Amino acid sequence: MPPTSTTPASKKPSYWAAQVEANPKAWLQFQQQGVVRPLLKSLLAKVPAEGNSDGSQLLTLVRPGDVVVIAQGPRRVLGIGLVTGEFTHNGDTQSQYCPVKWLVTTPIELTGTPFNTGAMVWNRTTQWPSILTAYMQLQPPPPGLEQLVSPSSPAAIVADDMPLPASTSPNYWAIGAGEGGTFWNSWQAEGLMSIGWEALGDLRQYSTDEPLRQALKQHYGGKTTHDNNTLACWQFCREIRPGDYVVVKIGRRKILGVGQVVGDYSFDPTRTVHSNVRRVNWLLAGWWEDKDGPGVPTKTLTSITSYYTFLKPILAELADPKHLQPITPAKAQRRRLEALKVKLQQLPDPLPIPPYTLAEAEQDLFLATPQIQHLQAALRRKKNLIVQGPPGVGKTYVARRMAWLQMGQQDNRRVQLVQFHQSYSYEDFIRGWRPTATSGFELADGVFVDFVQRAHADPKHDYFFLIDEINRGNLSKIFGELLLLLEADKRSPTYALPLTYRKPHEAPFYIPPNLYVIGTMNTADRSLALVDYALRRRFTFVDLVPMLGDKLRRQLIDSQIPEEIAADIITRVAALNLTIKEDKNLGAGFLIGHSYFCTPMADETPVEWWAAIVSHDLAPLLREYWFDSETKASKAIAALLGPA
C-alpha cells in the first residue's frame, strides 16, 4: 500500500519526468494504484550513491506538491499527476514508489525529442511550459488540467523556478526586444525571448558561422558583411545555455527586464516573425536607464559577461531590486495564461472528424454490399487481411476505406501507411541501430513498434497499419518474431516475446488486440517471390477483380464522358481482359483494373483523354506483358484505340 498521503506543501514545485518506454503497461498500474514507480535499472531498498545513471539518486528530492509527467519515448506524454507523499519502498520487492494524484490521463505528442530515452528513467524536466501549452490546445482541455493551472495550485508556477543544469558559472547577455521594445510584453507573457532572420530557417542547420553568413547575404542582401547578424544568430543558437542571465535593453542604457534562460534553442515555424526562440524565466521588469554607466553596443545580442561596469548594477539589482520590480510567480503565470488564451482564440476551431458508414463505402468503392461486408467480417475475425489483385483494382484505396469503415469515421490519425520494397528490413520496421547527428549510433524503434505503442496507450480505439505492396519485401526478414505475434489469438501478454534488439529492462513485446494489419499485393508483378506459408496462414486473403459494370459506366458519365464513349471503353477493356485471362502465360492475375479510368479529364476532349490513358498507362503495361511478342502487344493496343 502507498504511504499515507500528506497535503502538498506550499512551495514552488519541482517537475519530474518518469520514462516508461521500456514498459508502457506500467502506466496503467500507476493509475490503478495511485503511485509512480520509476523503472529503475536496479530495485534497491536504499537510495543509490550519487551518480547512478538511472535517476534513482534524485528520488529523495521529490516532495509533496511536485509535478510528475509520465513519458513514453522521446516525445509522448501519457499523463500528469501531483505528488502527495514521499518515496518509500516495499520491503519484499524493494521497489521504490511514491503516492501520486493522477489529474491528466490523456496522451499527447510533443515536438522534437524533449525526453530522455536512455537509462535515465527518472529525471527533472524543463518541458512543463510546452506540456501545459500542448494540453491547453486540446478541445476540450482534459478535466484535471484546471487543477494544474489554478493560481492556488503549486503546479501553476510555469518555468519560474525551473531546475537548471549545473554549470561552472553563468554568462550574461544583453538583447534587444525589437524597435522600442516591441516584443517585450509578449516575451513576458510567453516566458521566452526571440530573434528574427526567419528566412534562415532552423539555425542548427549551420555547422559553422561561414554558411550562416552566406545565407544572410543570400536572403537579406546588401553590401554589409553581416558580421553582427552572423554573430547574433550563432550565439543565440550555439553559445547561450540554460542558466545564463539575459538583460533586455533599448539602445545602450535603457533596461526593461532581467531573466534567466531555462531552455535550449528551438525554431518555431508557426511564428510569423521572430521564429528563433529560447524559454526564459523573467525575474525583473520595469524601466530603468543607467545614465551614468558606459552602456552596451546597440546590436541585437551582446555577450556582456566581461562588461563589468555595466554588469555590476545589474547584479546588484538582482540581489536587491530598487529600479525594477520582481515578477512574482502568480503574476508570471497570469501573463502566460492570458497569452495562451489569446493564442487559442486565434486558432481555428478543430474540424470534426467525418463519419464513415456502410452507405458511404458503397458509394466510394466499386464493390457490391455483400463484398464489403465480407471484407469487414474477414478483418474482424483474423485481424490481418491481404487485399490482392491485378493492377488498377484500387487495393490501397479499398484498404484505407476498410479501416475507416471499421472505425466508423475518417480518422487518419489512427491509420499508418508504409510501402515495402527490396531494401526494407527488420531495422526499419521493428527496431535497429541508427546513426545520430553526433556521429554515434542509437537504438531506435521502427515505424511498426511506434504504432503498436500508440495502440497500447489507447485501448478503447482501433488502429490500422496498412502495408502497400507487402510482397515486395523479404517478409521473413522484415517481420522476424512478429510471425507469431500477428496471430489473432496471440494478441496478449501471455505470448509476449523479447525483441531481437532489446532495450535495458524492457518488457517483452506483444501486439494489442485493437491493432489491425491490412496489406496489398499486386498479382501481376513477375519479380516478386511468393509469400511463405507461415505468413500466409496468419492473413486472410481477399481477391479484388476489375469492376467493369454499371458502376464504372456511371462514374465515367459523371466525369463528363459521353455515354456512348463510356460504353465503348468498357466493351474494349472487357475484350482485352478476356484475351489476357485466356493467355497461358498471363491469366486472371494480370487483368486491367477499373482504377485506370477513374482519373478525371484535364483540358482535353473525351477522345483525347482516352487516347492519353491508352498511350501512357496501358500500352507500356501491355508491352511488358507480351515482351516476347511485339505483334500481340501492338494488336491489343490498336484494339483499344481503333474503330469498334
JORAKA-V145211 format. One record per residue. RES is the residue in one letter. SS is DSSP state (2 for helix, 1 for strand, 0 for the rest). OMEGA is omega in whole degrees, -180 to 180 (* if undefined). NEAR is the number of other ideal C-beta (glycine too) atoms within 12 Angstrom. Layout:
res=RES ss=SS omega=OMEGA near=NEAR
res=RES ss=SS omega=OMEGA near=NEAR
This chain:
res=M ss=0 omega=177 near=12
res=P ss=0 omega=177 near=27
res=P ss=0 omega=-179 near=21
res=T ss=0 omega=-179 near=12
res=S ss=0 omega=177 near=20
res=T ss=0 omega=178 near=18
res=T ss=0 omega=-180 near=16
res=P ss=0 omega=-179 near=30
res=A ss=0 omega=178 near=19
res=S ss=0 omega=-177 near=14
res=K ss=0 omega=176 near=18
res=K ss=0 omega=-173 near=29
res=P ss=0 omega=165 near=37
res=S ss=0 omega=-177 near=34
res=Y ss=1 omega=-174 near=42
res=W ss=1 omega=175 near=41
res=A ss=1 omega=176 near=45
res=A ss=1 omega=-176 near=51
res=Q ss=1 omega=-180 near=43
res=V ss=0 omega=-178 near=41
res=E ss=0 omega=-178 near=40
res=A ss=0 omega=-180 near=35
res=N ss=0 omega=-177 near=33
res=P ss=0 omega=-179 near=39
res=K ss=0 omega=178 near=28
res=A ss=2 omega=-180 near=34
res=W ss=2 omega=178 near=40
res=L ss=2 omega=178 near=23
res=Q ss=2 omega=179 near=22
res=F ss=2 omega=-178 near=34
res=Q ss=2 omega=-178 near=26
res=Q ss=2 omega=-175 near=15
res=Q ss=2 omega=-178 near=21
res=G ss=0 omega=-179 near=24
res=V ss=1 omega=166 near=35
res=V ss=1 omega=179 near=47
res=R ss=0 omega=179 near=36
res=P ss=0 omega=-179 near=44
res=L ss=0 omega=-175 near=37
res=L ss=0 omega=-177 near=39
res=K ss=0 omega=174 near=23
res=S ss=0 omega=-178 near=23
res=L ss=0 omega=-174 near=23
res=L ss=0 omega=178 near=22
res=A ss=0 omega=180 near=18
res=K ss=0 omega=180 near=17
res=V ss=0 omega=-178 near=27
res=P ss=0 omega=179 near=24
res=A ss=0 omega=178 near=11
res=E ss=0 omega=177 near=12
res=G ss=0 omega=176 near=12
res=N ss=0 omega=-167 near=23
res=S ss=0 omega=-179 near=21
res=D ss=0 omega=178 near=30
res=G ss=0 omega=-176 near=34
res=S ss=2 omega=179 near=36
res=Q ss=2 omega=-178 near=25
res=L ss=2 omega=-172 near=34
res=L ss=2 omega=-179 near=36
res=T ss=2 omega=-179 near=19
res=L ss=2 omega=-177 near=23
res=V ss=0 omega=-177 near=40
res=R ss=0 omega=174 near=28
res=P ss=0 omega=-177 near=30
res=G ss=0 omega=175 near=35
res=D ss=0 omega=-179 near=43
res=V ss=1 omega=177 near=49
res=V ss=1 omega=-180 near=51
res=V ss=1 omega=178 near=48
res=I ss=1 omega=-179 near=45
res=A ss=1 omega=174 near=44
res=Q ss=1 omega=-177 near=40
res=G ss=0 omega=-171 near=35
res=P ss=0 omega=-173 near=25
res=R ss=0 omega=-175 near=29
res=R ss=1 omega=174 near=35
res=V ss=1 omega=179 near=41
res=L ss=1 omega=-178 near=41
res=G ss=1 omega=-177 near=38
res=I ss=1 omega=176 near=45
res=G ss=1 omega=175 near=41
res=L ss=1 omega=178 near=40
res=V ss=1 omega=-180 near=42
res=T ss=0 omega=178 near=31
res=G ss=0 omega=179 near=30
res=E ss=0 omega=-177 near=29
res=F ss=0 omega=172 near=39
res=T ss=1 omega=-179 near=26
res=H ss=1 omega=174 near=26
res=N ss=0 omega=-179 near=19
res=G ss=0 omega=-177 near=10
res=D ss=0 omega=-176 near=8
res=T ss=0 omega=-178 near=14
res=Q ss=0 omega=179 near=19
res=S ss=0 omega=-176 near=27
res=Q ss=1 omega=-177 near=37
res=Y ss=1 omega=-177 near=34
res=C ss=1 omega=179 near=38
res=P ss=1 omega=-178 near=30
res=V ss=1 omega=171 near=42
res=K ss=1 omega=-176 near=34
res=W ss=1 omega=-174 near=34
res=L ss=1 omega=-178 near=32
res=V ss=1 omega=-179 near=35
res=T ss=0 omega=178 near=27
res=T ss=0 omega=180 near=29
res=P ss=0 omega=175 near=35
res=I ss=1 omega=176 near=34
res=E ss=1 omega=174 near=28
res=L ss=0 omega=176 near=30
res=T ss=0 omega=179 near=21
res=G ss=0 omega=179 near=19
res=T ss=0 omega=-172 near=21
res=P ss=0 omega=-174 near=32
res=F ss=0 omega=174 near=35
res=N ss=0 omega=177 near=27
res=T ss=0 omega=179 near=27
res=G ss=0 omega=-177 near=24
res=A ss=0 omega=-176 near=25
res=M ss=0 omega=-174 near=30
res=V ss=0 omega=176 near=40
res=W ss=1 omega=-174 near=42
res=N ss=1 omega=171 near=36
res=R ss=1 omega=177 near=33
res=T ss=0 omega=175 near=39
res=T ss=0 omega=-174 near=36
res=Q ss=0 omega=-176 near=39
res=W ss=2 omega=179 near=44
res=P ss=2 omega=180 near=41
res=S ss=2 omega=-180 near=39
res=I ss=2 omega=-179 near=42
res=L ss=2 omega=179 near=40
res=T ss=2 omega=-179 near=34
res=A ss=2 omega=-180 near=30
res=Y ss=2 omega=-179 near=36
res=M ss=2 omega=179 near=31
res=Q ss=0 omega=177 near=28
res=L ss=0 omega=179 near=23
res=Q ss=0 omega=-5 near=15
res=P ss=0 omega=176 near=14
res=P ss=0 omega=179 near=25
res=P ss=0 omega=-176 near=27
res=P ss=0 omega=-176 near=15
res=G ss=0 omega=-177 near=25
res=L ss=2 omega=-179 near=30
res=E ss=2 omega=-179 near=21
res=Q ss=2 omega=-180 near=25
res=L ss=2 omega=-179 near=39
res=V ss=2 omega=176 near=35
res=S ss=0 omega=180 near=19
res=P ss=0 omega=-180 near=21
res=S ss=0 omega=-178 near=16
res=S ss=0 omega=176 near=30
res=P ss=2 omega=-177 near=34
res=A ss=2 omega=-180 near=44
res=A ss=2 omega=180 near=33
res=I ss=0 omega=-173 near=38
res=V ss=0 omega=171 near=46
res=A ss=0 omega=-177 near=43
res=D ss=0 omega=176 near=35
res=D ss=0 omega=-176 near=29
res=M ss=0 omega=179 near=34
res=P ss=0 omega=-177 near=29
res=L ss=0 omega=178 near=26
res=P ss=0 omega=179 near=19
res=A ss=0 omega=176 near=11
res=S ss=0 omega=-177 near=15
res=T ss=0 omega=176 near=9
res=S ss=0 omega=-178 near=11
res=P ss=0 omega=169 near=27
res=N ss=0 omega=-177 near=27
res=Y ss=1 omega=-175 near=33
res=W ss=1 omega=171 near=42
res=A ss=1 omega=-176 near=44
res=I ss=1 omega=175 near=46
res=G ss=1 omega=-178 near=37
res=A ss=0 omega=-179 near=36
res=G ss=0 omega=-179 near=23
res=E ss=2 omega=179 near=14
res=G ss=2 omega=-180 near=14
res=G ss=2 omega=-175 near=24
res=T ss=0 omega=-172 near=18
res=F ss=0 omega=-170 near=30
res=W ss=2 omega=-179 near=36
res=N ss=2 omega=180 near=21
res=S ss=2 omega=176 near=27
res=W ss=2 omega=180 near=37
res=Q ss=2 omega=-177 near=36
res=A ss=2 omega=-176 near=28
res=E ss=2 omega=-180 near=36
res=G ss=0 omega=-179 near=40
res=L ss=1 omega=167 near=42
res=M ss=1 omega=-173 near=45
res=S ss=1 omega=171 near=39
res=I ss=1 omega=-176 near=39
res=G ss=0 omega=-176 near=31
res=W ss=0 omega=-176 near=34
res=E ss=2 omega=-176 near=24
res=A ss=2 omega=180 near=20
res=L ss=2 omega=-176 near=33
res=G ss=0 omega=-179 near=22
res=D ss=0 omega=-175 near=22
res=L ss=2 omega=-180 near=39
res=R ss=2 omega=-180 near=21
res=Q ss=2 omega=-178 near=17
res=Y ss=0 omega=-174 near=26
res=S ss=0 omega=176 near=13
res=T ss=0 omega=-177 near=14
res=D ss=2 omega=-176 near=25
res=E ss=2 omega=175 near=16
res=P ss=2 omega=177 near=20
res=L ss=2 omega=179 near=34
res=R ss=2 omega=-179 near=26
res=Q ss=2 omega=178 near=17
res=A ss=2 omega=177 near=27
res=L ss=2 omega=178 near=31
res=K ss=2 omega=-178 near=22
res=Q ss=2 omega=-173 near=16
res=H ss=2 omega=-174 near=19
res=Y ss=2 omega=169 near=22
res=G ss=0 omega=-179 near=12
res=G ss=0 omega=-179 near=11
res=K ss=0 omega=-180 near=7
res=T ss=0 omega=177 near=13
res=T ss=0 omega=-179 near=16
res=H ss=0 omega=-178 near=28
res=D ss=2 omega=-177 near=17
res=N ss=2 omega=180 near=23
res=N ss=2 omega=177 near=31
res=T ss=2 omega=-178 near=32
res=L ss=2 omega=-179 near=26
res=A ss=2 omega=180 near=35
res=C ss=2 omega=-179 near=41
res=W ss=2 omega=-178 near=34
res=Q ss=2 omega=-180 near=34
res=F ss=2 omega=-179 near=44
res=C ss=2 omega=-166 near=32
res=R ss=2 omega=-169 near=24
res=E ss=2 omega=174 near=23
res=I ss=0 omega=-180 near=40
res=R ss=0 omega=177 near=29
res=P ss=0 omega=-176 near=28
res=G ss=0 omega=176 near=28
res=D ss=0 omega=177 near=36
res=Y ss=1 omega=-179 near=37
res=V ss=1 omega=179 near=48
res=V ss=1 omega=179 near=49
res=V ss=1 omega=-174 near=43
res=K ss=1 omega=169 near=40
res=I ss=1 omega=-178 near=29
res=G ss=0 omega=-175 near=22
res=R ss=0 omega=-169 near=23
res=R ss=0 omega=-177 near=25
res=K ss=1 omega=-175 near=28
res=I ss=1 omega=-179 near=40
res=L ss=1 omega=-178 near=37
res=G ss=1 omega=-180 near=41
res=V ss=1 omega=177 near=44
res=G ss=1 omega=178 near=46
res=Q ss=1 omega=-178 near=37
res=V ss=1 omega=-180 near=39
res=V ss=0 omega=-177 near=38
res=G ss=0 omega=176 near=37
res=D ss=0 omega=177 near=31
res=Y ss=0 omega=171 near=31
res=S ss=1 omega=178 near=30
res=F ss=1 omega=-177 near=28
res=D ss=0 omega=-177 near=28
res=P ss=0 omega=179 near=17
res=T ss=0 omega=178 near=17
res=R ss=0 omega=-178 near=20
res=T ss=0 omega=174 near=11
res=V ss=0 omega=179 near=20
res=H ss=0 omega=-177 near=30
res=S ss=0 omega=-180 near=27
res=N ss=1 omega=-170 near=38
res=V ss=1 omega=169 near=36
res=R ss=1 omega=177 near=42
res=R ss=1 omega=-177 near=36
res=V ss=1 omega=171 near=48
res=N ss=1 omega=-177 near=41
res=W ss=1 omega=-173 near=44
res=L ss=1 omega=-176 near=34
res=L ss=1 omega=178 near=36
res=A ss=1 omega=179 near=32
res=G ss=1 omega=179 near=24
res=W ss=1 omega=-176 near=19
res=W ss=1 omega=177 near=27
res=E ss=1 omega=179 near=19
res=D ss=0 omega=-173 near=30
res=K ss=0 omega=-176 near=14
res=D ss=0 omega=-176 near=11
res=G ss=0 omega=-177 near=26
res=P ss=0 omega=-178 near=17
res=G ss=0 omega=180 near=25
res=V ss=0 omega=179 near=34
res=P ss=0 omega=-176 near=23
res=T ss=0 omega=-179 near=18
res=K ss=0 omega=-173 near=26
res=T ss=0 omega=-175 near=34
res=L ss=1 omega=-179 near=40
res=T ss=1 omega=171 near=32
res=S ss=1 omega=-175 near=29
res=I ss=0 omega=-180 near=35
res=T ss=0 omega=-179 near=24
res=S ss=0 omega=178 near=14
res=Y ss=0 omega=-169 near=26
res=Y ss=2 omega=-177 near=15
res=T ss=2 omega=178 near=17
res=F ss=2 omega=-173 near=30
res=L ss=2 omega=-174 near=30
res=K ss=2 omega=178 near=18
res=P ss=2 omega=176 near=30
res=I ss=2 omega=180 near=38
res=L ss=2 omega=178 near=22
res=A ss=2 omega=179 near=19
res=E ss=2 omega=177 near=28
res=L ss=2 omega=-179 near=26
res=A ss=2 omega=-176 near=14
res=D ss=0 omega=-174 near=13
res=P ss=0 omega=177 near=23
res=K ss=0 omega=-177 near=16
res=H ss=0 omega=-180 near=24
res=L ss=1 omega=-179 near=29
res=Q ss=1 omega=175 near=21
res=P ss=1 omega=176 near=25
res=I ss=0 omega=-178 near=33
res=T ss=0 omega=-180 near=21
res=P ss=2 omega=-179 near=29
res=A ss=2 omega=180 near=22
res=K ss=2 omega=179 near=24
res=A ss=2 omega=180 near=37
res=Q ss=2 omega=180 near=36
res=R ss=2 omega=180 near=23
res=R ss=2 omega=-178 near=29
res=R ss=2 omega=179 near=39
res=L ss=2 omega=177 near=31
res=E ss=2 omega=179 near=20
res=A ss=2 omega=179 near=27
res=L ss=2 omega=179 near=29
res=K ss=2 omega=179 near=19
res=V ss=2 omega=-179 near=17
res=K ss=2 omega=180 near=20
res=L ss=2 omega=178 near=22
res=Q ss=2 omega=-179 near=13
res=Q ss=2 omega=-179 near=13
res=L ss=0 omega=176 near=17
res=P ss=0 omega=177 near=9
res=D ss=0 omega=179 near=11
res=P ss=0 omega=180 near=12
res=L ss=0 omega=177 near=10
res=P ss=0 omega=179 near=10
res=I ss=0 omega=-177 near=17
res=P ss=0 omega=175 near=14
res=P ss=1 omega=177 near=16
res=Y ss=0 omega=-174 near=27
res=T ss=0 omega=177 near=20
res=L ss=2 omega=179 near=25
res=A ss=2 omega=179 near=13
res=E ss=2 omega=176 near=18
res=A ss=2 omega=178 near=31
res=E ss=2 omega=179 near=20
res=Q ss=2 omega=-175 near=19
res=D ss=2 omega=-168 near=24
res=L ss=0 omega=176 near=37
res=F ss=0 omega=-178 near=34
res=L ss=0 omega=175 near=36
res=A ss=0 omega=-178 near=18
res=T ss=2 omega=178 near=18
res=P ss=2 omega=178 near=12
res=Q ss=2 omega=178 near=25
res=I ss=2 omega=-180 near=31
res=Q ss=2 omega=176 near=20
res=H ss=2 omega=177 near=21
res=L ss=2 omega=178 near=36
res=Q ss=2 omega=-178 near=31
res=A ss=2 omega=180 near=18
res=A ss=2 omega=-180 near=26
res=L ss=2 omega=180 near=36
res=R ss=2 omega=-176 near=21
res=R ss=2 omega=-171 near=17
res=K ss=2 omega=-176 near=27
res=K ss=0 omega=178 near=31
res=N ss=1 omega=-174 near=38
res=L ss=1 omega=172 near=40
res=I ss=1 omega=177 near=40
res=V ss=1 omega=-175 near=44
res=Q ss=1 omega=179 near=35
res=G ss=1 omega=-179 near=36
res=P ss=0 omega=-179 near=35
res=P ss=0 omega=173 near=34
res=G ss=0 omega=178 near=34
res=V ss=0 omega=174 near=40
res=G ss=0 omega=-175 near=32
res=K ss=2 omega=-179 near=44
res=T ss=2 omega=178 near=32
res=Y ss=2 omega=179 near=29
res=V ss=2 omega=-177 near=40
res=A ss=2 omega=-179 near=41
res=R ss=2 omega=-178 near=31
res=R ss=2 omega=173 near=36
res=M ss=2 omega=175 near=44
res=A ss=2 omega=178 near=38
res=W ss=2 omega=-177 near=35
res=L ss=2 omega=178 near=38
res=Q ss=2 omega=179 near=35
res=M ss=2 omega=-174 near=30
res=G ss=0 omega=179 near=20
res=Q ss=1 omega=-178 near=22
res=Q ss=0 omega=-177 near=25
res=D ss=0 omega=-178 near=25
res=N ss=2 omega=175 near=19
res=R ss=2 omega=-180 near=22
res=R ss=2 omega=177 near=30
res=V ss=1 omega=177 near=35
res=Q ss=1 omega=-179 near=32
res=L ss=1 omega=171 near=26
res=V ss=1 omega=175 near=30
res=Q ss=1 omega=178 near=26
res=F ss=0 omega=174 near=33
res=H ss=0 omega=-172 near=21
res=Q ss=0 omega=-179 near=18
res=S ss=0 omega=-178 near=14
res=Y ss=0 omega=-173 near=28
res=S ss=0 omega=175 near=27
res=Y ss=2 omega=-179 near=28
res=E ss=2 omega=177 near=26
res=D ss=2 omega=-171 near=28
res=F ss=2 omega=-175 near=39
res=I ss=0 omega=-178 near=34
res=R ss=1 omega=178 near=33
res=G ss=1 omega=-180 near=26
res=W ss=1 omega=-178 near=19
res=R ss=1 omega=176 near=17
res=P ss=1 omega=178 near=13
res=T ss=0 omega=-180 near=13
res=A ss=0 omega=-178 near=12
res=T ss=0 omega=177 near=7
res=S ss=0 omega=175 near=7
res=G ss=0 omega=178 near=12
res=F ss=1 omega=176 near=14
res=E ss=1 omega=179 near=21
res=L ss=1 omega=-172 near=28
res=A ss=1 omega=176 near=26
res=D ss=1 omega=175 near=36
res=G ss=0 omega=-173 near=32
res=V ss=2 omega=-178 near=28
res=F ss=2 omega=179 near=39
res=V ss=2 omega=177 near=40
res=D ss=2 omega=-177 near=29
res=F ss=2 omega=177 near=32
res=V ss=2 omega=180 near=38
res=Q ss=2 omega=176 near=40
res=R ss=2 omega=179 near=34
res=A ss=2 omega=177 near=33
res=H ss=2 omega=-175 near=38
res=A ss=0 omega=-177 near=37
res=D ss=0 omega=-171 near=28
res=P ss=0 omega=-178 near=21
res=K ss=0 omega=-178 near=16
res=H ss=0 omega=178 near=26
res=D ss=0 omega=178 near=31
res=Y ss=1 omega=-173 near=35
res=F ss=1 omega=179 near=37
res=F ss=1 omega=-177 near=38
res=L ss=1 omega=179 near=39
res=I ss=1 omega=179 near=42
res=D ss=1 omega=179 near=28
res=E ss=0 omega=-173 near=32
res=I ss=2 omega=-178 near=42
res=N ss=2 omega=174 near=36
res=R ss=2 omega=-179 near=25
res=G ss=0 omega=173 near=30
res=N ss=0 omega=-166 near=24
res=L ss=2 omega=178 near=35
res=S ss=2 omega=179 near=19
res=K ss=2 omega=-177 near=25
res=I ss=2 omega=-173 near=37
res=F ss=2 omega=179 near=37
res=G ss=0 omega=-177 near=31
res=E ss=0 omega=179 near=30
res=L ss=2 omega=178 near=38
res=L ss=2 omega=176 near=28
res=L ss=2 omega=-171 near=24
res=L ss=2 omega=-180 near=35
res=L ss=0 omega=-174 near=39
res=E ss=0 omega=-176 near=25
res=A ss=2 omega=-178 near=28
res=D ss=2 omega=177 near=18
res=K ss=2 omega=-176 near=24
res=R ss=0 omega=180 near=30
res=S ss=0 omega=179 near=18
res=P ss=2 omega=-180 near=20
res=T ss=2 omega=-176 near=12
res=Y ss=2 omega=-178 near=22
res=A ss=0 omega=-179 near=24
res=L ss=1 omega=172 near=23
res=P ss=0 omega=177 near=19
res=L ss=0 omega=-179 near=31
res=T ss=0 omega=176 near=25
res=Y ss=0 omega=-176 near=26
res=R ss=0 omega=171 near=20
res=K ss=0 omega=-177 near=31
res=P ss=0 omega=175 near=22
res=H ss=0 omega=-179 near=23
res=E ss=0 omega=176 near=31
res=A ss=0 omega=176 near=25
res=P ss=0 omega=-171 near=22
res=F ss=1 omega=171 near=36
res=Y ss=0 omega=-179 near=32
res=I ss=0 omega=-178 near=40
res=P ss=0 omega=-178 near=33
res=P ss=0 omega=-179 near=26
res=N ss=0 omega=178 near=27
res=L ss=1 omega=-180 near=38
res=Y ss=1 omega=179 near=42
res=V ss=1 omega=178 near=43
res=I ss=1 omega=178 near=45
res=G ss=1 omega=174 near=44
res=T ss=1 omega=-180 near=39
res=M ss=1 omega=176 near=39
res=N ss=1 omega=-176 near=32
res=T ss=0 omega=-176 near=31
res=A ss=0 omega=-176 near=31
res=D ss=0 omega=-177 near=25
res=R ss=0 omega=-172 near=17
res=S ss=0 omega=-173 near=13
res=L ss=0 omega=176 near=22
res=A ss=0 omega=177 near=19
res=L ss=0 omega=176 near=15
res=V ss=0 omega=-176 near=30
res=D ss=0 omega=-172 near=19
res=Y ss=2 omega=180 near=12
res=A ss=2 omega=179 near=18
res=L ss=2 omega=-178 near=32
res=R ss=2 omega=-179 near=23
res=R ss=0 omega=-175 near=18
res=R ss=0 omega=180 near=31
res=F ss=0 omega=166 near=36
res=T ss=1 omega=-179 near=30
res=F ss=1 omega=179 near=27
res=V ss=1 omega=-179 near=33
res=D ss=1 omega=170 near=26
res=L ss=1 omega=-179 near=39
res=V ss=0 omega=177 near=31
res=P ss=0 omega=179 near=37
res=M ss=0 omega=-174 near=34
res=L ss=0 omega=-176 near=32
res=G ss=0 omega=-172 near=21
res=D ss=2 omega=-179 near=17
res=K ss=2 omega=177 near=27
res=L ss=2 omega=179 near=34
res=R ss=2 omega=179 near=28
res=R ss=2 omega=178 near=20
res=Q ss=2 omega=180 near=29
res=L ss=2 omega=180 near=34
res=I ss=2 omega=178 near=21
res=D ss=2 omega=178 near=16
res=S ss=0 omega=176 near=23
res=Q ss=0 omega=172 near=17
res=I ss=0 omega=180 near=31
res=P ss=0 omega=-174 near=19
res=E ss=2 omega=-179 near=18
res=E ss=2 omega=178 near=16
res=I ss=2 omega=179 near=26
res=A ss=2 omega=179 near=29
res=A ss=2 omega=180 near=22
res=D ss=2 omega=179 near=26
res=I ss=2 omega=-178 near=38
res=I ss=2 omega=180 near=34
res=T ss=2 omega=-178 near=21
res=R ss=2 omega=-179 near=30
res=V ss=2 omega=178 near=38
res=A ss=2 omega=178 near=26
res=A ss=2 omega=178 near=23
res=L ss=2 omega=-180 near=38
res=N ss=2 omega=177 near=37
res=L ss=2 omega=178 near=21
res=T ss=2 omega=-179 near=28
res=I ss=2 omega=-177 near=33
res=K ss=2 omega=-178 near=22
res=E ss=2 omega=178 near=15
res=D ss=0 omega=-176 near=23
res=K ss=0 omega=179 near=9
res=N ss=0 omega=-179 near=18
res=L ss=0 omega=179 near=31
res=G ss=0 omega=-173 near=19
res=A ss=2 omega=-179 near=23
res=G ss=2 omega=-176 near=29
res=F ss=2 omega=-178 near=34
res=L ss=0 omega=179 near=39
res=I ss=0 omega=-176 near=44
res=G ss=0 omega=-176 near=37
res=H ss=2 omega=-177 near=39
res=S ss=2 omega=179 near=29
res=Y ss=2 omega=-172 near=37
res=F ss=2 omega=-179 near=40
res=C ss=0 omega=178 near=29
res=T ss=0 omega=-177 near=20
res=P ss=0 omega=178 near=16
res=M ss=0 omega=172 near=23
res=A ss=0 omega=177 near=13
res=D ss=0 omega=-175 near=8
res=E ss=0 omega=176 near=16
res=T ss=0 omega=178 near=15
res=P ss=2 omega=180 near=25
res=V ss=2 omega=179 near=18
res=E ss=2 omega=178 near=18
res=W ss=2 omega=-179 near=29
res=W ss=2 omega=179 near=32
res=A ss=2 omega=180 near=22
res=A ss=2 omega=179 near=23
res=I ss=2 omega=180 near=35
res=V ss=2 omega=-175 near=29
res=S ss=2 omega=-171 near=19
res=H ss=2 omega=-176 near=16
res=D ss=2 omega=-172 near=27
res=L ss=2 omega=-177 near=35
res=A ss=2 omega=178 near=28
res=P ss=2 omega=179 near=18
res=L ss=2 omega=-179 near=32
res=L ss=2 omega=177 near=38
res=R ss=2 omega=175 near=21
res=E ss=2 omega=178 near=22
res=Y ss=2 omega=-177 near=34
res=W ss=0 omega=-178 near=25
res=F ss=0 omega=-178 near=15
res=D ss=0 omega=180 near=13
res=S ss=0 omega=-179 near=17
res=E ss=2 omega=-180 near=16
res=T ss=2 omega=-179 near=13
res=K ss=2 omega=179 near=22
res=A ss=2 omega=-179 near=27
res=S ss=2 omega=179 near=17
res=K ss=2 omega=180 near=20
res=A ss=2 omega=179 near=34
res=I ss=2 omega=179 near=30
res=A ss=2 omega=180 near=19
res=A ss=2 omega=178 near=27
res=L ss=2 omega=-174 near=36
res=L ss=2 omega=-170 near=25
res=G ss=0 omega=179 near=16
res=P ss=0 omega=-179 near=8
res=A ss=0 omega=* near=14
